[in-house]
Amino acid sequence: MPRVLPHPQRFWTLASGVIELSLAIGLLVPRTRRVSATSTAIFFVVVFPANVQMAFDWRSRAAPELVAAVLRLPPQIPLTWWAWRIRNRTPKPSVMDGARQPRERA
């Protein structure tokens, strides 16, 4: 995690995990899919610098840890594209969705 963030790094790790699970659940629900897909794409872009920072910080760790930190970077590009594609393929909610249709007057 970037050092400029307040709170311990563990807080941000746990918070990002909760956010990731919430976004995943939102993608499963048709009513929230579009906003969740948009948020997921934005989330992947926002956390990318933190993942780069982690790979940089872990360059002196054991090889398996460094490899894991570096290998998590490339998938973020197709994952961001995938989330944005879901967003674009999900219809925008209509103003009348969930609202009662007005009755016609006689």
Secondary structure, DSSP 8 states (H G I E B T S, - for coil): --TTSSS-HHHHHHHHHHHHHHHHHHHHSGGGHHHHHHHHHHHHHHHHHHHHHHHHHGGGS-HHHHHHHHHTSTTHHHHHHHHHHHHHHS----TTTTS-------
